Amino acid sequence: CEKKRLTVASTATNGTALPISVFMLIPQFLLVGAGEAFIYTGQLDFFITRSPKSMKTMSTGLFLTTLSLGFFLSSALVSLVRGATTWLGDTINHSRLDYFYWLLAVLGAINLAAYLLCAMWATPAASSKAEQPHHGTAADEKC
């Protein structure tokens, strides 16, 4: 989509609207939205299943904190790139978003490598409650 936008922008005159539709972005937004839905669900499940019963609420708060930290880092990255390069200019017709997308792809690959490295040390979750002996009190059963 960015390559098509750059091609159309290079042939357009200054100040005119580009003859392309925003609906070209629908497949990208669907993929990103579905990916985030799966990631958030898996991350919340990880926090809840791997934490002790007394820390379930705290783990949900930690999950939401990681989301907000991610949004903050995203804004910081955009500000840093905007200040250091001309990739994200004032007008989109003169911007090079493709370079920014490549930067995001490289950062995503580094993130994947870090995830795989951390996943090597992860241990499987404990088996279900039905298989474990229960030594709790009546108060634990109500929670």
DOZARO-905428 format. One line per 4 residues: number of its first residue (from 1); for each residue x, z, y of N, C-alpha, C. Coordinates in steps of 0.001 Angstrom, whole numbers. Atoms other than C-alpha are relative to their C-alpha. Example, Ala and Ser with C-alpha at 12.3 -4.5 7.8 and 13.67 -1.06 7.14 Angstrom:
<recs>
1 = 890:0:-1190:12300:7800:-4500:900:0:1200 ~ -820:-60:-1190:13670:7140:-1060:-770:730:1090 .
</recs>
This chain:
<recs>
1 = 830:0:-1200:0:0:0:868:0:1255 ~ -862:-63:-1179:2813:843:2403:710:-1329:238 ~ -646:1301:-152:4554:-2469:1726:-967:-999:636 ~ 1012:890:-587:1321:-4341:2519:-233:360:1463 .
5 = 203:-424:-1382:816:-2255:5666:1152:-437:891 ~ -1159:426:-786:4359:-3002:6843:-15:-1502:251 ~ 75:1452:-156:3873:-6725:6233:-1038:-381:1051 ~ 1062:292:-967:610:-6775:8184:407:480:1388 .
9 = -407:-551:-1296:2070:-4589:10964:1058:-867:668 ~ -1048:839:-588:5038:-6914:11431:-557:-1284:602 ~ 594:1232:-535:2740:-9884:12068:-1025:259:1098 ~ 1012:-328:-1002:274:-8044:14335:633:129:1376 .
13 = -480:-174:-1374:594:-8015:18103:-200:1451:408 ~ 70:-1397:-444:1073:-4752:19959:-1384:335:534 ~ 1261:-490:-518:-2064:-2756:20657:-1239:-460:-747 ~ 1174:449:740:-4339:-4511:18169:-140:793:-1289 .
17 = 250:-691:1268:-5963:-2918:15161:458:-888:-1145 ~ -475:769:1149:-4472:-3944:11845:-1194:-438:-855 ~ 1123:496:820:-6746:-6093:9668:105:435:-1470 ~ -13:-542:1353:-6446:-3821:6623:-973:1167:-53 .
21 = 1002:-1042:160:-8855:-1282:5214:629:1297:-486 ~ -448:-1312:441:-8339:2425:4757:-359:234:-1466 ~ 446:-176:1381:-10078:2062:1393:1071:-412:-1021 ~ -1123:290:902:-6789:745:-75:614:1298:-531 .
25 = -625:-1275:355:-5757:4400:-228:-801:811:-1006 ~ 855:-762:919:-8607:5516:-2514:691:301:-1333 ~ -665:-347:1278:-6608:5195:-5795:1075:1073:162 ~ -1038:-1005:-217:-3733:7216:-4332:-602:1385:205 .
29 = 623:-1300:-251:-6008:9979:-3070:-679:541:-1255 ~ 596:-462:1253:-7840:10111:-6403:1066:576:-931 ~ -1083:-500:851:-4555:10512:-8300:562:1325:508 ~ -546:-1236:-565:-3219:13162:-5923:-1006:1137:-144 .
33 = 1028:-1036:128:-6517:15061:-5926:-146:498:-1426 ~ 98:-412:1410:-6767:15044:-9719:1245:787:-416 ~ -1229:-719:326:-3126:16104:-10019:7:1413:552 ~ 44:-1337:-580:-3603:19015:-7642:-1013:881:-720 .
37 = 1001:-791:719:-6741:20125:-9475:574:521:-1318 ~ -592:-435:1261:-4879:20229:-12790:1130:1003:224 ~ -1116:-908:-281:-1830:21912:-11265:-521:1367:403 ~ 519:-1283:-463:-3852:24614:-9500:-655:767:-1138 .
41 = 645:-660:1137:-5894:25330:-12619:1050:574:-951 ~ -1059:-465:896:-2782:25582:-14792:811:1131:595 ~ -789:-1043:-645:-906:27670:-12254:-779:1312:46 ~ 806:-1219:-30:-3765:30142:-11845:-129:595:-1399 .
45 = 70:-486:1381:-4151:30376:-15622:1305:670:-406 ~ -1303:-589:306:-424:31050:-15941:128:1384:621 ~ -110:-1294:-670:-551:33843:-13367:-904:1045:-646 ~ 936:-974:554:-3593:35468:-14962:367:391:-1435 .
49 = -288:-317:1396:-2555:35209:-18619:1341:695:-193 ~ -1327:-592:157:1043:36318:-18070:169:1320:737 ~ -140:-1259:-729:312:39375:-15962:-748:1113:-736 ~ 713:-1124:609:-694:42855:-17154:-1401:131:604 .
53 = 1394:-134:-431:-4375:43758:-16834:-100:675:1364 ~ 48:-719:-1267:-3657:46103:-13938:477:-842:1182 ~ -526:836:-1078:-2067:43261:-11942:-717:-1340:127 ~ 725:1277:-57:-4676:40495:-12352:-311:-409:1440 .
57 = 324:307:-1393:-5780:40728:-8714:1253:-356:775 ~ -1264:275:-672:-2195:40804:-7523:516:-1389:-362 ~ -479:1318:411:-1371:37696:-9548:-817:-1110:657 ~ 811:983:-711:-4293:35824:-7960:469:-111:1446 .
61 = -552:21:-1356:-2948:36818:-4549:1333:-728:57 ~ -1278:696:60:493:35582:-5565:-209:-1503:-145 ~ 340:1417:140:-1052:32271:-6631:-364:-592:1357 ~ 405:504:-1313:-2678:31850:-3211:1168:8:988 .
65 = -1185:-35:-850:579:32858:-1521:904:-1196:-269 ~ -829:1171:300:2460:30109:-3360:-618:-1268:575 ~ 650:1158:-621:-140:27593:-2145:294:-54:1493 ~ -231:-14:-1440:225:28677:1466:1472:-260:325 .
69 = -1422:266:-212:4026:28667:1190:299:-1495:-177 ~ -182:1438:195:3853:25115:-159:-482:-813:1187 ~ 506:709:-1189:1725:23973:2789:930:216:1188 ~ -944:-282:-1083:4127:25677:5196:1271:-838:-157 .
73 = -1212:803:229:7147:23982:3599:-259:-1485:219 ~ 361:1395:-242:5324:20650:3722:10:-313:1495 ~ -8:187:-1454:4772:21028:7474:1419:47:552 ~ -1387:-95:-445:8389:22075:7936:779:-1263:-349 .
77 = -678:1236:401:9588:19011:5999:-386:-1153:921 ~ 439:1066:-912:7488:16679:8160:654:180:1371 ~ -636:-248:-1295:8829:18332:11327:1487:-322:-42 ~ -1434:274:140:12406:18101:10052:272:-1501:-55 .
81 = -183:1456:111:12090:14424:9091:-328:-675:1322 ~ 387:589:-1282:10335:13625:12349:1087:203:1049 ~ -1062:-270:-967:13134:15257:14344:1313:-693:-320 ~ -1298:540:397:16028:13803:12347:9:-1519:-171 .
85 = 47:1442:247:14819:10237:11744:-1088:-642:856 ~ 1084:731:-676:12528:7553:13160:-1049:-448:-1014 ~ 927:405:1056:10578:7278:9909:-1448:313:365 ~ 1347:-415:-374:7557:9112:11329:-122:-70:1518 .
89 = 55:213:-1444:7201:7619:14800:-1351:353:589 ~ 1245:-293:-704:4507:8084:17414:-1100:-987:-367 ~ 986:997:427:2787:4853:16369:307:-392:-1439 ~ -199:284:1423:2262:4083:12723:544:-1412:-229 .
93 = -476:1375:182:3015:381:13234:1511:-108:84 ~ -1466:20:-102:6642:1220:14048:653:1042:-890 ~ -529:-1038:895:7061:3951:11422:405:-607:-1334 ~ -432:415:1341:8779:3614:8056:-397:1080:-989 .
97 = 512:-993:939:6585:5725:5832:540:-207:-1401 ~ -539:245:1340:8085:4047:2764:1266:822:-242 ~ -1186:-845:156:11363:5882:3403:-399:1454:-241 ~ 479:-1369:180:9473:9169:3709:-561:185:-1408 .
101 = 534:-77:1365:7659:8429:433:1126:43:-1028 ~ -1147:-60:915:11012:7796:-1275:647:1388:33 ~ -525:-1360:-99:12247:11137:57:-864:963:-807 ~ 904:-849:772:9162:12813:-1431:174:-234:-1501 .
105 = -219:289:1417:9798:11045:-4745:1278:668:-505 ~ -1259:-651:389:13398:12329:-4848:-196:1514:-84 ~ 264:-1440:42:12259:15861:-4000:-882:362:-1199 ~ 833:-229:1183:9605:15582:-6730:816:-39:-1284 .
109 = -865:76:1183:12257:14555:-9272:876:1248:-122 ~ -788:-1234:12:14422:17526:-8270:-883:1173:-434 ~ 940:-1053:383:11367:19769:-8606:-296:-54:-1494 ~ 239:152:1434:10658:18367:-12081:1187:510:-805 .
113 = -1196:-477:704:14245:19035:-13147:74:1529:30 ~ -3:-1465:-96:14013:22623:-11870:-1077:600:-896 ~ 1082:-487:866:10690:23070:-13680:423:-54:-1469 ~ -423:126:1397:12117:21778:-16970:1067:1024:-349 .
117 = -1033:-1007:220:15099:24084:-16599:-632:1389:-165 ~ 682:-1300:109:12826:27094:-16018:-881:61:-1246 ~ 880:11:1166:10458:26034:-18820:769:249:-1291 ~ -808:-263:1194:13328:26261:-21305:78:1496:-289 .
121 = -104:-1447:182:13407:30025:-20721:-1354:665:-192 ~ 1338:-593:123:9641:30566:-20874:-283:346:-1458 ~ 387:-408:1349:8276:32409:-23874:-1487:-270:-176 ~ 1420:250:212:4922:31659:-25491:-842:1219:379 .
125 = 915:-1088:-368:1937:33695:-24334:-351:805:-1242 ~ 404:-858:1122:801:36608:-26469:-1233:-584:-668 ~ 1148:529:727:-1743:35784:-29156:-1285:623:514 ~ 1302:-434:-516:-5446:36348:-28589:-253:1477:-269 .
129 = 314:-1422:136:-6981:39823:-28252:-535:341:-1382 ~ 573:-264:1322:-8745:39476:-31605:1090:293:-1026 ~ -1087:-187:949:-5394:39384:-33379:843:1226:321 ~ -815:-1133:-391:-3870:42298:-31442:-768:1295:-213 .
133 = 678:-1298:91:-4637:45942:-32174:-309:504:1404 ~ 430:-463:-1308:-6541:47526:-29295:169:1509:79 ~ -249:-1434:-160:-5335:50923:-28076:-491:479:1369 ~ 463:-345:-1344:-7233:51032:-24767:-1040:1089:-9 .
137 = 1017:-1010:-184:-9623:53576:-23410:-1336:-671:313 ~ 1320:531:-332:-13313:53177:-22643:36:-665:1377 ~ -92:582:-1344:-12386:52454:-19005:621:-1415:-75 ~ -617:1321:164:-10165:49533:-20138:-998:-1014:-516 .
141 = 965:921:557:-13032:48020:-22070:-1002:-480:1021 ~ 932:388:-1036:-15231:47969:-18973:599:-995:977 ~ -655:873:-963:-12665:46071:-16909:110:-1406:-506 .
</recs>
